Amino acid sequence: VLAWFLCALFYFYQYAIRSAPGIMQHELTAAWGSSHLGLMIASYYIVYALMALVVGVLLDRYGAHAIFPSFIVITAVGCLIFA
């Protein structure tokens, strides 16, 4: 049950991270201007789509139990870098 709860919590957190650029659009436009905002959001979603393919292949090959902890750490490090 604890493992399921942690996975569900991480999925919710990942959804919040994915939705954040759209929610903060006005603040980001005020801080960086509209030209940088469009490039930043486009780059984010392109990388997100490419990594979804990589993660899908890794999940098929190794299973969620083997790779999930490492992806949680990678996500945390990425959030700390952009915080």
Backbone torsions as a table, in degrees:
resi	resn	phi	psi	omega
1	VAL	NA	-40.2	179.7
2	LEU	-63.3	-42.9	178.7
3	ALA	-62.5	-41.5	178.7
4	TRP	-63.6	-43.4	-179.9
5	PHE	-62.6	-42.5	179.2
6	LEU	-64.3	-41.0	177.4
7	CYS	-64.8	-42.1	178.4
8	ALA	-65.3	-39.5	177.7
9	LEU	-64.3	-42.8	178.0
10	PHE	-64.8	-38.9	178.7
11	TYR	-63.5	-42.0	176.5
12	PHE	-62.3	-43.0	179.2
13	TYR	-63.3	-41.9	178.8
14	GLN	-63.9	-38.3	177.3
15	TYR	-65.0	-40.0	177.9
16	ALA	-64.2	-40.1	178.4
17	ILE	-65.1	-40.6	-179.0
18	ARG	-67.4	-33.1	-177.5
19	SER	-86.2	-16.0	-173.1
20	ALA	-58.4	-44.4	-178.6
21	PRO	-60.7	-35.9	178.5
22	GLY	-70.0	-34.7	-179.4
23	ILE	-73.3	-36.4	-176.7
24	MET	-93.8	21.1	-173.5
25	GLN	-60.3	-43.2	-178.4
26	HIS	-66.9	-41.7	179.1
27	GLU	-66.7	-39.9	179.1
28	LEU	-68.0	-37.6	177.6
29	THR	-64.8	-41.1	178.6
30	ALA	-66.0	-35.6	-177.1
31	ALA	-78.8	-41.8	-171.5
32	TRP	-117.5	-7.7	-176.6
33	GLY	87.4	161.7	-172.6
34	SER	-73.8	-27.7	-177.4
35	SER	-68.6	-41.9	179.1
36	HIS	-71.6	-33.5	-178.6
37	LEU	-63.6	-46.7	179.6
38	GLY	-61.9	-42.2	178.4
39	LEU	-65.5	-41.6	-179.0
40	MET	-65.4	-46.7	-178.5
41	ILE	-68.1	-40.0	178.0
42	ALA	-63.1	-44.1	178.8
43	SER	-62.5	-40.5	180.0
44	TYR	-60.6	-46.9	-176.6
45	TYR	-74.1	-29.3	175.4
46	ILE	-66.8	-47.4	178.1
47	VAL	-64.1	-38.4	178.9
48	TYR	-61.4	-44.3	-179.9
49	ALA	-66.1	-41.5	179.3
50	LEU	-66.0	-41.8	179.5
51	MET	-69.3	-27.3	175.5
52	ALA	-63.0	-36.8	176.3
53	LEU	-66.8	-44.1	-179.6
54	VAL	-64.0	-45.2	-179.2
55	VAL	-65.2	-37.4	177.3
56	GLY	-61.0	-43.1	178.1
57	VAL	-65.1	-43.6	179.4
58	LEU	-65.2	-38.2	177.2
59	LEU	-64.2	-40.5	178.3
60	ASP	-66.0	-38.3	-175.7
61	ARG	-78.6	-46.8	-171.5
62	TYR	-108.9	-18.2	-178.9
63	GLY	88.3	158.6	-175.9
64	ALA	-68.1	-33.3	-176.8
65	HIS	-62.9	-33.4	-176.1
66	ALA	-82.7	-33.9	-172.5
67	ILE	-107.1	-13.5	-175.3
68	PHE	-60.7	-45.5	179.7
69	PRO	-60.2	-39.2	179.9
70	SER	-67.9	-35.1	178.9
71	PHE	-72.8	-29.0	174.4
72	ILE	-65.0	-41.9	178.7
73	VAL	-65.9	-42.1	179.1
74	ILE	-62.3	-42.0	178.2
75	THR	-64.1	-42.5	179.4
76	ALA	-62.9	-42.7	179.0
77	VAL	-64.4	-42.2	177.6
78	GLY	-61.5	-39.8	177.8
79	CYS	-66.6	-38.2	178.3
80	LEU	-67.5	-35.3	179.1
81	ILE	-64.4	-42.2	-176.5
82	PHE	-90.6	1.7	-177.4
83	ALA	-74.6	NA	NA
